[in-house]
Structure formats: C-alpha cells, structure tokens
Amino acid sequence: MKNDPIVFQAKIYGFDLDNCAREFGFKPEETWELSLASNEEKSALEKLYFPIISAKILPEMLSEMFSLVSQKLNRVTDATEKSPDIIAIRRQNKEYLMAFNPMRMRN
C-alpha cells in the first residue's frame, strides 16, 4: 500500500500529542489546534505557544497527514472545512504540521 508511511507517521504524531498532553497536564477541555505552516509561520507559532509539536512533512503528504491527525483527534469537520490541496500547500510554502493549544500561551 502506498499510504502506509503516511498512516504510520500520523500514528506516531498522534502518540507524541498524547504523551505531551499527559506530560503538561492538559485538562479534558484542553485540545490541540492543528495548523499547516511555512518556516516563518512555524517560528512565529513557537514564539506564541508552549508546548508545540511540529513535524516537517513532504508537501505531497501534508494534506493527508493533516486529515489523518484530525481524525485521530476526533475533530468534527463541517462541510466548509476540508483538507488543503497540494497546489495550495506548495504555493504557500507549507512544510510543517503544527499542533498547539491556544489556551497555553508562552509567557
């Protein structure tokens, strides 16, 4: 199967999110927010939030990875929200899948 590496990487990323949430004592109402980011956006997010989990992923895999991790986090997506397409990802120089908790700002 050609998608096995993506599924495996999404599973590892999900484990990292669970472990980090336990380590930092996330409450049940605290959730991860997912974002695709360029190198500059990654730096900006890292200055704003802590903890933050990032993974550099090939543009071809980024959309599917975003979708798989969203499913793992049980995020409900409405009809207007869909995974970004590869053309938009490449045009915007997205390289990273970022997860952060918007309630945990860096001091």
N, C-alpha and C positions, 0 to 999 in steps of 0.2 A: 504494500500500500504506500502511495507516495506521501500521504499526510501523517504517517507515523511520527516523524521527527517533530512536527508541529504539535501534535497531541501530547507527546512526551514532554516537550518544552513547556507547554501550557500547564501540564500537571505539576511539574517542578516549580513553576512560578506560583501556582496555587498553594503548594506546600510552604513556600517561602512567605507568602502573605499570611497564612495561618500561624506559622511559627512567630513571625514578627508581631502579629496582633496579640498572641499569648505573652510574648516577652514584654511588651509595653503595656499590658493590662487593659486592652480595649474592652469597653463595656459593650453589652449586647446591641445597643442602639448605634454604636460607632461602626461605620462601614468604610470600605475602601472606595475611592473615586479613581476611575481609570481614565487615562489620557494618552494620546499619541503625541510625541514631542520631537522637535528638532534638537540639535545640540544646544542651541541658545535657550530654547524653552526649557530644556532639562535643567540647565544651570539656574534659571530663574525659579523653577519649582523647588529645587533643592535649597534655595535661599529662603523660601517661604514656609516650607513644611518639614516636619520631622516626626516620625520616621517616614521614609520614602523608599520604595522599592522600584528599581529600574532595570530594564533588560534591553540590550541592543539587539535588534532583530532585523533580518533582511527585509527590505520593503515588500518583496513578494509574499512574505509570510506574515507581515504585520497585521493585516486586516483579519485574517483567520485566527491569529493568536488573540487579538482583541476580542473577537467573538467567543472563542473558547473560554477565555478567562472570565468574561462577563457572565457566561452561563454557569461557570463554577461558583461565582459569587452570588448566583441566583438573582441577578439584576433583571428586573422586569423591563423589557423594552417595548415601547409603544410603536405604533405603525410609522411614525415620523422619524424615529431613531433607527438608523441602520449602520452597519459596519462601513467604515470609509473604503472607497475603492482604491485600487493600486495606483491609478493615474493621479488622484488627488494626493496620495501619500508621497509619491515621487515628486510631484510639482511643489509640494510644501516642505520637502526635505525631511520628512518624518523618519526617524531611525529608532526611537525608543518607545517602549511601552512603560508607562509610569503609573504607579499606584501610590496614592497618598490619602490621608484622612483630612478632609477640610476643616475638621474641628481641632486639629493639632497643629497649630501654627508654631513656627520656630521663634524662640524668644530673642 
